[in-house]
Amino acid sequence: MNGSIRLEPRASAESVETVNGAVTLAEDVLVGGGVSTVNGKLKLMRGARVDGDLENVNGELRLEAATVRGGIETVNGDVFMGS
């Protein structure tokens, strides 16, 4: 997909991928696979869970008391983690 994606609270998806847009996972969202974006930021709110990997190129990763069961990888981006 070309553009931004937002999953609202308590939503679920198998995976999430986008180019030229941000990905936001609201509170208590569950993604069974991975989340990736190119030229956009990834934001995981409190209680969000990703069972696969987080991958980002040219953007930031921001995790606010979220869970990632796979790896976290970025190319040319910053990672911010909070509680």
C-alpha positions as CSV (number, residue, x, y, z in Angstrom):
1,M,0.0,0.0,0.0
2,N,1.2,3.5,-0.7
3,G,0.1,5.8,2.2
4,S,-0.5,5.7,5.9
5,I,-2.2,2.9,7.9
6,R,-3.8,3.2,11.3
7,L,-5.3,0.3,13.2
8,E,-7.7,1.5,15.9
9,P,-7.8,0.2,19.5
10,R,-8.3,-3.6,19.8
11,A,-8.1,-4.2,16.1
12,S,-6.1,-7.1,14.6
13,A,-4.3,-7.9,11.4
14,E,-2.1,-10.7,10.0
15,S,0.6,-8.2,8.8
16,V,0.9,-4.5,8.0
17,E,3.1,-3.1,5.2
18,T,3.3,0.4,3.5
19,V,5.5,2.6,1.4
20,N,5.6,6.4,1.7
21,G,3.4,6.5,4.8
22,A,3.2,6.0,8.6
23,V,1.9,3.0,10.4
24,T,0.2,3.6,13.8
25,L,-1.0,0.7,16.0
26,A,-3.3,2.1,18.6
27,E,-3.8,0.6,22.1
28,D,-4.2,-3.2,22.4
29,V,-3.8,-3.9,18.7
30,L,-2.5,-7.3,17.7
31,V,-0.5,-8.1,14.6
32,G,0.1,-11.8,14.1
33,G,3.0,-11.3,11.7
34,G,5.3,-8.4,10.9
35,V,5.0,-4.7,10.4
36,S,7.1,-2.8,7.8
37,T,7.3,0.6,6.2
38,V,9.6,2.4,3.8
39,N,9.8,6.2,4.0
40,G,7.5,6.5,7.0
41,K,7.4,6.1,10.7
42,L,6.1,3.2,12.9
43,K,4.3,4.1,16.1
44,L,3.1,1.4,18.6
45,M,0.9,2.6,21.4
46,R,0.6,1.2,24.9
47,G,-0.5,-2.5,24.8
48,A,0.0,-3.0,21.1
49,R,1.7,-6.4,20.2
50,V,3.5,-7.5,17.1
51,D,4.3,-11.2,17.0
52,G,6.7,-10.8,14.0
53,D,9.4,-8.3,13.1
54,L,9.3,-4.5,12.9
55,E,11.2,-3.2,9.9
56,N,11.7,0.3,8.7
57,V,13.7,2.1,6.1
58,N,14.1,6.0,6.2
59,G,11.9,6.6,9.3
60,E,11.6,6.3,13.0
61,L,10.3,3.6,15.2
62,R,8.5,4.7,18.4
63,L,7.3,2.1,20.9
64,E,5.3,3.2,23.9
65,A,5.0,0.2,26.3
66,A,4.3,-2.1,23.3
67,T,5.5,-5.7,22.8
68,V,7.5,-7.0,19.8
69,R,8.1,-10.7,19.8
70,G,10.3,-10.7,16.7
71,G,13.3,-8.5,15.8
72,I,13.5,-4.7,15.4
73,E,15.4,-3.4,12.4
74,T,15.9,0.0,10.9
75,V,18.0,1.5,8.1
76,N,18.6,5.2,8.4
77,G,16.2,5.7,11.2
78,D,15.9,6.2,15.0
79,V,14.3,4.0,17.6
80,F,12.5,5.4,20.6
81,M,11.3,3.1,23.4
82,G,9.2,4.2,26.4
83,S,7.1,2.8,29.2
